[in-house]
Amino acid sequence: VTVLGHLQRGGKPSAFDRILATRYGVAAVHLAAQGEFNRMISLQGEAITSVPLTKEVTELRRVPSGGELVRAAKEIGIEFGN
């Protein structure tokens, strides 16, 4: 599997990247299991924490339904429920 973000940065995921991704996933599952929703997993120093999405997302940035990004996604088979 190719991770495009790493490919664009010119390298493969490091051990740190893989461990951090696992830590994020574990924290997200714990939040969901506790019924904690509308939160974002965050790395603060070396600690994994969560913050309310309302604190971090101050405005909605909508993608135009007829925009190039949506058209490109549809061309490769991505569905948007419509």
Distance bins in CASP14 RR format, pairs under 12 A and 6 or more apart:
PFRMAT RR
TARGET T0000
AUTHOR 0000-0000-0000
RMODE 2
METHOD distances of the structure
MODEL  1
1 7 0 0 0 0 0 1 0 0 0 0 0
1 12 0 0 0 0 0 1 0 0 0 0 0
1 13 0 0 0 0 0 1 0 0 0 0 0
2 8 0 0 0 0 0 1 0 0 0 0 0
2 10 0 0 0 0 0 1 0 0 0 0 0
2 11 0 0 0 0 0 1 0 0 0 0 0
2 12 0 0 0 0 1 0 0 0 0 0 0
2 13 0 0 0 0 0 1 0 0 0 0 0
3 9 0 0 0 0 1 0 0 0 0 0 0
3 10 0 0 0 0 0 1 0 0 0 0 0
3 11 0 0 0 0 1 0 0 0 0 0 0
3 12 0 0 0 0 1 0 0 0 0 0 0
3 13 1 0 0 1 0 0 0 0 0 0 0
3 14 0 0 0 0 0 1 0 0 0 0 0
3 17 0 0 0 0 1 0 0 0 0 0 0
3 18 0 0 0 0 0 1 0 0 0 0 0
3 21 0 0 0 0 1 0 0 0 0 0 0
4 10 0 0 0 0 0 1 0 0 0 0 0
4 11 0 0 0 0 0 1 0 0 0 0 0
4 13 0 0 0 0 0 1 0 0 0 0 0
5 11 0 0 0 0 1 0 0 0 0 0 0
5 12 0 0 0 0 0 1 0 0 0 0 0
5 13 0 0 0 0 1 0 0 0 0 0 0
5 17 0 0 0 0 0 1 0 0 0 0 0
6 12 1 0 1 0 0 0 0 0 0 0 0
6 13 1 0 1 0 0 0 0 0 0 0 0
6 14 0 0 0 0 1 0 0 0 0 0 0
6 17 1 0 0 1 0 0 0 0 0 0 0
6 18 0 0 0 0 0 1 0 0 0 0 0
6 21 0 0 0 0 0 1 0 0 0 0 0
7 13 0 0 0 0 0 1 0 0 0 0 0
9 17 0 0 0 0 0 1 0 0 0 0 0
11 17 0 0 0 0 1 0 0 0 0 0 0
12 18 0 0 0 0 1 0 0 0 0 0 0
13 19 0 0 0 0 1 0 0 0 0 0 0
13 20 0 0 0 0 1 0 0 0 0 0 0
13 21 1 0 0 1 0 0 0 0 0 0 0
13 22 0 0 0 0 0 1 0 0 0 0 0
14 20 0 0 0 0 1 0 0 0 0 0 0
14 21 0 0 0 0 0 1 0 0 0 0 0
15 21 0 0 0 0 0 1 0 0 0 0 0
15 22 0 0 0 0 0 1 0 0 0 0 0
16 22 0 0 0 0 0 1 0 0 0 0 0
16 23 0 0 0 0 0 1 0 0 0 0 0
16 43 0 0 0 0 0 1 0 0 0 0 0
16 46 0 0 0 0 0 1 0 0 0 0 0
17 23 0 0 0 0 0 1 0 0 0 0 0
17 24 0 0 0 0 0 1 0 0 0 0 0
18 24 0 0 0 0 0 1 0 0 0 0 0
18 25 0 0 0 0 0 1 0 0 0 0 0
19 25 0 0 0 0 0 1 0 0 0 0 0
19 26 0 0 0 0 0 1 0 0 0 0 0
19 43 0 0 0 0 0 1 0 0 0 0 0
19 46 0 0 0 0 0 1 0 0 0 0 0
19 48 0 0 0 0 0 1 0 0 0 0 0
20 26 0 0 0 0 0 1 0 0 0 0 0
20 27 0 0 0 0 0 1 0 0 0 0 0
20 41 0 0 0 0 0 1 0 0 0 0 0
20 42 0 0 0 0 0 1 0 0 0 0 0
20 43 1 0 0 1 0 0 0 0 0 0 0
20 45 0 0 0 0 0 1 0 0 0 0 0
20 46 0 0 0 0 0 1 0 0 0 0 0
20 48 0 0 0 0 1 0 0 0 0 0 0
21 27 0 0 0 0 0 1 0 0 0 0 0
21 28 0 0 0 0 0 1 0 0 0 0 0
21 41 0 0 0 0 0 1 0 0 0 0 0
21 43 0 0 0 0 0 1 0 0 0 0 0
21 48 0 0 0 0 0 1 0 0 0 0 0
22 28 0 0 0 0 0 1 0 0 0 0 0
22 29 0 0 0 0 0 1 0 0 0 0 0
22 41 0 0 0 0 0 1 0 0 0 0 0
22 48 0 0 0 0 0 1 0 0 0 0 0
23 29 0 0 0 0 0 1 0 0 0 0 0
23 30 0 0 0 0 0 1 0 0 0 0 0
23 41 0 0 0 0 1 0 0 0 0 0 0
23 42 0 0 0 0 0 1 0 0 0 0 0
23 43 0 0 0 0 1 0 0 0 0 0 0
23 46 0 0 0 0 1 0 0 0 0 0 0
23 47 0 0 0 0 1 0 0 0 0 0 0
23 48 1 0 1 0 0 0 0 0 0 0 0
23 49 0 0 0 0 0 1 0 0 0 0 0
24 30 0 0 0 0 0 1 0 0 0 0 0
24 31 0 0 0 0 0 1 0 0 0 0 0
24 40 0 0 0 0 1 0 0 0 0 0 0
24 41 1 0 1 0 0 0 0 0 0 0 0
24 42 0 0 0 0 1 0 0 0 0 0 0
24 43 1 0 0 1 0 0 0 0 0 0 0
24 48 1 0 0 1 0 0 0 0 0 0 0
24 49 0 0 0 0 0 1 0 0 0 0 0
24 50 0 0 0 0 0 1 0 0 0 0 0
25 31 0 0 0 0 1 0 0 0 0 0 0
25 32 0 0 0 0 1 0 0 0 0 0 0
25 33 0 0 0 0 0 1 0 0 0 0 0
25 41 1 0 0 1 0 0 0 0 0 0 0
25 48 0 0 0 0 1 0 0 0 0 0 0
25 50 0 0 0 0 0 1 0 0 0 0 0
26 32 0 0 0 0 0 1 0 0 0 0 0
26 33 0 0 0 0 0 1 0 0 0 0 0
26 41 0 0 0 0 1 0 0 0 0 0 0
26 48 0 0 0 0 1 0 0 0 0 0 0
26 50 0 0 0 0 0 1 0 0 0 0 0
27 33 0 0 0 0 0 1 0 0 0 0 0
27 34 0 0 0 0 0 1 0 0 0 0 0
27 36 0 0 0 0 0 1 0 0 0 0 0
27 39 0 0 0 0 1 0 0 0 0 0 0
27 40 0 0 0 0 0 1 0 0 0 0 0
27 41 1 0 1 0 0 0 0 0 0 0 0
27 42 0 0 0 0 1 0 0 0 0 0 0
27 43 0 0 0 0 1 0 0 0 0 0 0
27 44 0 0 0 0 0 1 0 0 0 0 0
27 47 0 0 0 0 0 1 0 0 0 0 0
27 48 1 0 1 0 0 0 0 0 0 0 0
27 49 0 0 0 0 1 0 0 0 0 0 0
27 50 1 0 0 1 0 0 0 0 0 0 0
27 51 0 0 0 0 0 1 0 0 0 0 0
28 34 0 0 0 0 0 1 0 0 0 0 0
28 35 0 0 0 0 0 1 0 0 0 0 0
28 36 0 0 0 0 1 0 0 0 0 0 0
28 37 0 0 0 0 0 1 0 0 0 0 0
28 39 0 0 0 0 1 0 0 0 0 0 0
28 40 0 0 0 0 1 0 0 0 0 0 0
28 41 1 0 1 0 0 0 0 0 0 0 0
28 42 0 0 0 0 0 1 0 0 0 0 0
28 48 0 0 0 0 1 0 0 0 0 0 0
28 50 0 0 0 0 1 0 0 0 0 0 0
29 35 0 0 0 0 0 1 0 0 0 0 0
29 36 0 0 0 0 0 1 0 0 0 0 0
29 41 0 0 0 0 0 1 0 0 0 0 0
29 48 0 0 0 0 0 1 0 0 0 0 0
29 50 0 0 0 0 0 1 0 0 0 0 0
30 36 0 0 0 0 1 0 0 0 0 0 0
30 39 0 0 0 0 0 1 0 0 0 0 0
30 41 0 0 0 0 1 0 0 0 0 0 0
30 48 0 0 0 0 1 0 0 0 0 0 0
30 49 0 0 0 0 0 1 0 0 0 0 0
30 50 0 0 0 0 1 0 0 0 0 0 0
31 37 1 0 0 1 0 0 0 0 0 0 0
31 38 0 0 0 0 1 0 0 0 0 0 0
31 39 1 0 1 0 0 0 0 0 0 0 0
31 40 0 0 0 0 1 0 0 0 0 0 0
31 41 1 0 0 1 0 0 0 0 0 0 0
31 42 0 0 0 0 0 1 0 0 0 0 0
31 48 0 0 0 0 0 1 0 0 0 0 0
31 49 0 0 0 0 0 1 0 0 0 0 0
31 50 1 0 1 0 0 0 0 0 0 0 0
31 51 0 0 0 0 0 1 0 0 0 0 0
31 52 0 0 0 0 0 1 0 0 0 0 0
31 53 0 0 0 0 0 1 0 0 0 0 0
32 38 0 0 0 0 0 1 0 0 0 0 0
32 39 0 0 0 0 1 0 0 0 0 0 0
32 41 0 0 0 0 0 1 0 0 0 0 0
32 50 0 0 0 0 0 1 0 0 0 0 0
34 50 0 0 0 0 0 1 0 0 0 0 0
35 50 0 0 0 0 0 1 0 0 0 0 0
36 49 0 0 0 0 0 1 0 0 0 0 0
36 50 1 0 0 1 0 0 0 0 0 0 0
36 51 0 0 0 0 0 1 0 0 0 0 0
36 52 0 0 0 0 1 0 0 0 0 0 0
36 53 0 0 0 0 0 1 0 0 0 0 0
37 50 0 0 0 0 0 1 0 0 0 0 0
37 52 0 0 0 0 0 1 0 0 0 0 0
37 53 0 0 0 0 1 0 0 0 0 0 0
37 54 0 0 0 0 0 1 0 0 0 0 0
38 50 0 0 0 0 1 0 0 0 0 0 0
38 51 0 0 0 0 0 1 0 0 0 0 0
38 52 1 0 0 1 0 0 0 0 0 0 0
38 53 1 0 1 0 0 0 0 0 0 0 0
38 54 1 0 0 1 0 0 0 0 0 0 0
38 55 0 0 0 0 0 1 0 0 0 0 0
38 56 0 0 0 0 0 1 0 0 0 0 0
38 57 0 0 0 0 1 0 0 0 0 0 0
39 48 0 0 0 0 0 1 0 0 0 0 0
39 49 0 0 0 0 1 0 0 0 0 0 0
39 50 1 0 1 0 0 0 0 0 0 0 0
39 51 1 0 0 1 0 0 0 0 0 0 0
39 52 1 0 1 0 0 0 0 0 0 0 0
39 53 1 0 0 1 0 0 0 0 0 0 0
39 54 0 0 0 0 1 0 0 0 0 0 0
39 55 0 0 0 0 1 0 0 0 0 0 0
39 56 0 0 0 0 1 0 0 0 0 0 0
39 57 0 0 0 0 0 1 0 0 0 0 0
40 48 0 0 0 0 0 1 0 0 0 0 0
40 49 0 0 0 0 1 0 0 0 0 0 0
40 50 1 0 0 1 0 0 0 0 0 0 0
40 51 1 0 1 0 0 0 0 0 0 0 0
40 52 1 0 0 1 0 0 0 0 0 0 0
40 53 1 0 1 0 0 0 0 0 0 0 0
40 54 0 0 0 0 1 0 0 0 0 0 0
40 55 0 0 0 0 1 0 0 0 0 0 0
40 56 1 0 1 0 0 0 0 0 0 0 0
40 57 0 0 0 0 1 0 0 0 0 0 0
41 47 0 0 0 0 0 1 0 0 0 0 0
41 48 1 0 0 1 0 0 0 0 0 0 0
41 49 1 0 0 1 0 0 0 0 0 0 0
41 50 1 0 1 0 0 0 0 0 0 0 0
41 51 0 0 0 0 1 0 0 0 0 0 0
41 52 0 0 0 0 0 1 0 0 0 0 0
41 53 0 0 0 0 0 1 0 0 0 0 0
41 56 0 0 0 0 0 1 0 0 0 0 0
42 48 1 0 0 1 0 0 0 0 0 0 0
42 49 1 0 1 0 0 0 0 0 0 0 0
42 50 1 0 0 1 0 0 0 0 0 0 0
42 51 1 0 1 0 0 0 0 0 0 0 0
42 52 0 0 0 0 0 1 0 0 0 0 0
42 53 0 0 0 0 0 1 0 0 0 0 0
42 55 0 0 0 0 0 1 0 0 0 0 0
42 56 0 0 0 0 1 0 0 0 0 0 0
43 49 1 0 0 1 0 0 0 0 0 0 0
43 50 0 0 0 0 0 1 0 0 0 0 0
43 51 0 0 0 0 0 1 0 0 0 0 0
44 50 0 0 0 0 0 1 0 0 0 0 0
44 51 0 0 0 0 1 0 0 0 0 0 0
49 55 0 0 0 0 0 1 0 0 0 0 0
50 56 0 0 0 0 0 1 0 0 0 0 0
51 57 0 0 0 0 0 1 0 0 0 0 0
52 58 0 0 0 0 0 1 0 0 0 0 0
53 60 0 0 0 0 0 1 0 0 0 0 0
54 60 0 0 0 0 0 1 0 0 0 0 0
61 69 0 0 0 0 0 1 0 0 0 0 0
62 69 0 0 0 0 0 1 0 0 0 0 0
62 70 0 0 0 0 0 1 0 0 0 0 0
63 69 1 0 1 0 0 0 0 0 0 0 0
63 70 1 0 0 1 0 0 0 0 0 0 0
63 71 0 0 0 0 0 1 0 0 0 0 0
63 72 0 0 0 0 0 1 0 0 0 0 0
63 73 0 0 0 0 1 0 0 0 0 0 0
63 80 0 0 0 0 1 0 0 0 0 0 0
64 70 1 0 0 1 0 0 0 0 0 0 0
64 71 0 0 0 0 1 0 0 0 0 0 0
65 71 0 0 0 0 1 0 0 0 0 0 0
65 73 0 0 0 0 0 1 0 0 0 0 0
65 74 0 0 0 0 0 1 0 0 0 0 0
65 80 1 0 0 1 0 0 0 0 0 0 0
65 81 0 0 0 0 0 1 0 0 0 0 0
65 82 0 0 0 0 1 0 0 0 0 0 0
66 72 0 0 0 0 0 1 0 0 0 0 0
66 73 0 0 0 0 0 1 0 0 0 0 0
66 74 0 0 0 0 1 0 0 0 0 0 0
66 80 0 0 0 0 0 1 0 0 0 0 0
66 82 0 0 0 0 0 1 0 0 0 0 0
67 73 0 0 0 0 1 0 0 0 0 0 0
67 74 0 0 0 0 0 1 0 0 0 0 0
67 80 0 0 0 0 0 1 0 0 0 0 0
68 74 0 0 0 0 0 1 0 0 0 0 0
68 75 0 0 0 0 0 1 0 0 0 0 0
69 75 0 0 0 0 0 1 0 0 0 0 0
69 76 0 0 0 0 0 1 0 0 0 0 0
69 78 0 0 0 0 0 1 0 0 0 0 0
69 80 0 0 0 0 0 1 0 0 0 0 0
70 76 0 0 0 0 0 1 0 0 0 0 0
70 77 0 0 0 0 0 1 0 0 0 0 0
70 78 0 0 0 0 1 0 0 0 0 0 0
70 79 0 0 0 0 0 1 0 0 0 0 0
70 80 1 0 0 1 0 0 0 0 0 0 0
70 81 0 0 0 0 0 1 0 0 0 0 0
70 82 0 0 0 0 0 1 0 0 0 0 0
71 77 0 0 0 0 0 1 0 0 0 0 0
71 78 0 0 0 0 0 1 0 0 0 0 0
71 80 0 0 0 0 0 1 0 0 0 0 0
72 78 0 0 0 0 1 0 0 0 0 0 0
73 79 0 0 0 0 1 0 0 0 0 0 0
73 80 1 0 0 1 0 0 0 0 0 0 0
73 81 0 0 0 0 0 1 0 0 0 0 0
74 80 1 0 0 1 0 0 0 0 0 0 0
74 81 0 0 0 0 0 1 0 0 0 0 0
74 82 0 0 0 0 1 0 0 0 0 0 0
END
